[in-house]
């Protein structure tokens, strides 16, 4: 592995460097043996392992009520993604799925679920996307009507990570307090609820547990409401504000692994009687890869540092970090595949795996063009212009 010189940047303290080094050592010792052929079983095992080792403690506040620390979350995702995409996924979904409870849950909700997600005893999921509504959160259609001391949910969610294996889902539904975004609420729905069923398991380029969920007369107690009625959009956006930055960190980890695989390849493989690394064109590719990685790291850890420094919202910085890091990682990994030649497209080769892993990151938690809209609106708002 190439030297992680970014850990010397002023964004980080000694504890962050220790975290990255310790997690890297743990990953080297524990992740190579993970069997990915059964993704459900692999994710259950990874959540249990990450919990037992204490790494999931980073994904939710403990009994001391301390806030989520975004630099630590981002470093953890970068490190895990460099070693194993499914390990990164398992870690990230514990944080994202429990995020609304961490940020807005009642003391009773936090006590019921966070000790379990932090230790790997419960698998979390974040159910936002619908068949006709992805990045347009204000357009959600799944309904939740009040019925006495309960709410009844009806509708569908799709592309739900951990769908089918989660112990609970944070589900966003339309409660109708006002039109659009102001009429949404968030609920905790246990995986065993009789009104919830897995309508379809979804297969993708890089296998992960994904499902389309159907809610039919799904009854939950009023105490399952997170925050107040109508708070759902605020809950979703605040959660994504934190975890969107970590998507960029995961992309950064994938890109670093691609460079780690490529440098020895071009240094040791002969072409036209000399190592590939002596060709100026190959050197140019390596320079572009290294430049993209450092630029992405600066954006990711700037966003994380700003949040940890007390910024109320980092929507602009998080959007920049996710957009640039995921798009740059796609280019870096594509270059790695090219420089590996035939091996780069051989099934199971590390860079082939990375090629499949990176593509979804440019879509989930706000597709790249949505991030461009967020950034543009932030820029326009600085001069009082309406987009």
N, C-alpha and C positions, 0 to 999 in steps of 0.2 A: 504494500500500500504506500502511495506517495505521502510525504509528510503533510500532516494537517496543519499548515501554517496559519490558517485562519483563526485557530484557537488562541493565537497570540494577540488578536485584535482587541482594542479597548472595549468592545461590546461585552467581553466576558471577564468573569472573575475566576479565581483559582478553583472554586467549587464547580464551575462549568467545565473547566478543563479536566478535572477529576472525574466528573460524570461521563464525559465523552470517552475517556480512556478506560474507565471501569466497564462501561457498557460495551465498548468495542471488544474488550477481553472476554466478557461474558458471551457475546454473540459468536466469537470465534470458537468458544468451547461448546456451545449448545445448539447453534442453529444448523450446522452442516448435516445433522442427522434427521432433520424434519422431512417426512415423506409427504409430498405435495399431491399425490395421486387422489386422495380423498380430502378435498379442501375443507369440508365440514369438520372432520376429525382433526385435521391439521390445525385449524383455527382454535378449536376447543383446547387442544394440547398447548398451543402457543400462549393463549390467554392464561391458562393455568401456570405455565412455566414463568411467564412474565410477572404474574402475580406473586408466585412463590418467591421469586428472586427480588421482589420489591420494586421493580421498575414501573409497575402500574400506579404506584403511589404518586407519580408525577402527573397523572391524568385527572385527578380530582382532589379537592381540598380534604385535608384530614380533620381530626377532631379539633385542631387548633384554629380551624376556619381560615387558614392562610389562602390567599388568592392563587389562582393558577399562575405558574411562572412560565411565560411563553418562551424564553430563551432555552430553558431546560427541555420543554416539549419539542422545540424545533431541533435541538441537538440530538435528542433521542430518536426522532424520526429520521434525521439525516443518517445517523449511525446505523439504525436498523435497516433502512432501505438499502444502504450500501452492501449489507450482508444478505438480506432476504426480503423480498417484496411482501410476502405473506405475513412475516413477522411485523413489518411496519404497519400493514393493514390492521392486524389484530390489536396492536398498541393504539393506533390512531382511533379506531372505532370505539374503544373504551372511553377515550376522552371526548370524542364528538357525541357519542350516544348519551353519556352522562353529563355533558356540558350544560344543557339547560337546567338540570337539577343542581349542578355545582354553582351556577351563576344566579339562579332565580328560585330554586326550590325552597320549600318551607323546612324548618328544622326537622320535622317528622319525615319528610321525603328524603332529605339528605341522610338522616340516620338510618333509614330503611334500605337505601340503595348504594350510597357511596362506599361504605366499608366493604361491600361485596364486589363492586367494580374495581376498587383499588387492590384487592387481593386476588382477583381472578375467579371469584366464586359466583359471579353473575356476568353474563355477556350482554352488552348494551347495544342499542341500535337507534338511529336517528331517522325518522320516517317523515320526509318532507316532500319528495318528488312524487308527482302524479302522472298518469298517462298523457294528459293534455297540459301539464304545467311542470316545467323543470326549473329553469333559472328565474321564471316569472312567478315568484312566491306569492305575490298578491292575488294571483289568479286561481288559488287552490279551490277545489270543489268539494272535497270530502267534508261531509256535514257532521256536526255534533249538536244535538238538541237537548235542552235541559228537561229532565223528567224526574220531578221530586228531588231526592237527594243524590241523583245520579245524572250522568250524561250518556246519551246513546249515539254511537258513531256509525255512520254508513257511508261507504264509498271505497275507493281503491288508492293504494300507494304502489309505486313501482321503482325498480332499480334501488331497492333498499338493501344496503350492506348489512350483513349478518342476518338477513331475512331467512327465517326457518330455523336458526340456531340461537337467536337472542332470547334471553330470559325476560327482557322488557324492551319496549319501544317507546321513545318519545315521539308522539304523533301530533302533527299540526293539522287542525281542522277548522272549518268555518262555523263559528258560533253566531255570527250575524249582528254583532253590536253596531256595526257601521259598514258601509260599502268597502270593497277592496281590502287593503292591508290592515285596516283598523278593525276588521271583523273576524280575525283569526285568534285561536287559542291553542295552547299546548297541553297535552295530556300524557300521563304515564299509563301505558297499557301493557299488562303482563303477557308474556308469550303464550301462556296457557289459557287465556281468556277464550271461552267458547264461541264468542262472536268474531274471533279473528282466525283466519285460515290462510295458508299459503296457496295462492291461486296458481302460481307458476314459478318454477326455479329458472333462473336466467343464466345462460352461458356466455362468457365473454373471452376476449383474446387472452387475457391473463386470468386464469380461474380464481374466483373468490366466491364466497357465499353471497349470492344475490337473489332477490325474489320479488315477485309481484304479490302484494298482500290485499286480501279482500276483507273489509269490515262489514258485517251484516248484523244489525241489531246488537252491536258490540257495546255492552253496558259497563261503564266504569264509575266508581264513586266520585262524588264532587271533590273529594279530597285528592283525587288524581290530577286535578287542574294545577298547572304550574303557573305561578303568578296570578294575575287577575283575568277575568274574561276580556278578550280583546287584546291581550298582551302578546299573542303568539308571534306576530311579525317582529316585534322588538326582541323577543326571546330568540327567535331564529337568527336574526341579523347579528345580535351581540355574540351568539355562539360562533357563528361563521367568522365574525371579526377576529376571534381568537384563533380558531383552528384553520382558517384559510391560509394563514401564514405558514402553518406547518405542512401544508400540501407542497408549497414551494420548497420547504426543507427536505421533504421526501424526494422531490425531483432532483434536488441538489445531491442527495445521496446516490441516486441512480446514475447521475452524470459522473460523479467521482469514481464510481465503480467502473464505468465505461472507460474512463481515462486510465484507471489502474490496470485494466485488462489490455489496453492498447499500447501503452508505452513499452512494456517488455516484448510485445508482439513485433513492433516495428524495429526495436533495437536488435532483436535476435533473428529476424527472418531476412534472408538475402534476396535481393532483386537486382538483376543486371550486374551481378558480381559483387554487390556491396550491400550492407544492411539497409533496409528500407529507410531507417532513420536518417541516413545521409542524403536522401533526396530532398531537395528544397520544397517540393510540393507537399511531401509528407510532413516536413517541419512546419509548414504553413498551417496544415490541418491541426497539428498538435497545439500550435500557438492559439488558434481560434478556439479549440476546446478548453484550454486552460483559461483563456480570457473570459469565455462565457461562464465558466464555473465560478471564477472569482467575482464577476459582476453579479451573478445570481446570489452568491453568498452575502455580498454587501447589502443587497436589497432585502433579503430574508431576515438577516440579523439586525438591520436597521429597524424594520417593522417590529420585531420581537423586543428589541431594546426600548423602543418608544413606548410600547404597551407596558413593559415592566417598570418603566420610569414614571408611570402614572397617567399616561394619556387616556382620556375617556374613550375615545374612538380612534381606530387606526385604519378605517375603511380604505382610504387612499393608499397608504403604505402597504397594507395587506394585499390589495388588488395588484399593485405594482409587483410585489414580491411573487405572488402566485403566477401572474401572467408571464413575467420575464423568466422566472426559474423553470416553469414547465415547458415553455416554448424553447428556451435555450437547451434544456436537457434533451428534448426531442432531436435537436440538431446535433448535439454532442454524441448521442447514442447512434444516430444514423451514420455519422462519420466513423464511429468505432466499427459498426457493421461493415462499412465499405473498406476500411483498412484491414479488416480480418479476412476479406475475400470470401471464399466459399464457406469457411468455418463460421463466418458471421451470420449465416442463415441456416446453419445446422441446428436442428431441433435439440434443445437442451443446453446449447452453448451459452455461457453467461451473457454475451452481448445480444444473442437472439432472445433470451429471456427478458433482458432489459428493454429491448425493442417492443416487446408485447406489453410490458409493465407500464411504460411511460405514457402510452397513448391516452389512457383514461384520465390521467391527471389534468389534461388540458380541457376536460369536460366537467368532471364532478366538482361540487362546491362552487359552482359558478364558472361557466365555460369562458374561454379566452376572450371572446368578443363581449361578453357581459362585463368582464373586468375592464375592458377598454371603455365601456360606457361609464362605469363607476369612476374611473380616473378622469375622463373628460368632464363629467359633471362636477367633480371636485375642483378641477381647474377653472371651469366657468364660474363656479360659485365664488371664487376668490375675488372676482370683479363684479359680483352681484348680477351676473348674466343668468338667464333662465335657459336651460337646454331645451 
